[in-house]
Amino acid sequence: MTQTIGPAGGVITVDGATVTFPKDAVAAPVGVTISSTDAVPDGFVALSKVYKCEPSGTNFAQPVTMQMPFTDDGKASSMFWSSGSDPAFKDLGGKPQAGTMTATVQHFSSGFVGRAK
């Protein structure tokens, strides 16, 4: 799904995930594309789909909130996010509540809820 987000902010929902852009997260309107896949990165157990947010590497002036539905299996889980040109996934932590994990990001790339193997 592609949607234009401008300085006023906005919300995009794709496959149960919600991305919330606060006011002034972007300085000018930008076409945002969000897609999902079941492809799990090597070395991880994924408890959600992997969400790809483009244009990759877009940086935000205000943190953007990612909410992803996930399967809570009772074990420790976190939101993982790749970092720009670095394809490695970093642990963002996150707040689980009622089958949804919430964390903030400063840039677009890919992310999911899960844990390292």
Secondary structure, 3 states (H helix, E strand, C coil): CEEEEECCEEEEEECCEEEEECCCCCCCCEEEEEEEECCCCCCEEECCCEEEEECCCCEEEEEEEEEEECCCCCCCCEEEEEECCEEEEEEEECEEECCEEEEEEEECCEEEEEEEC
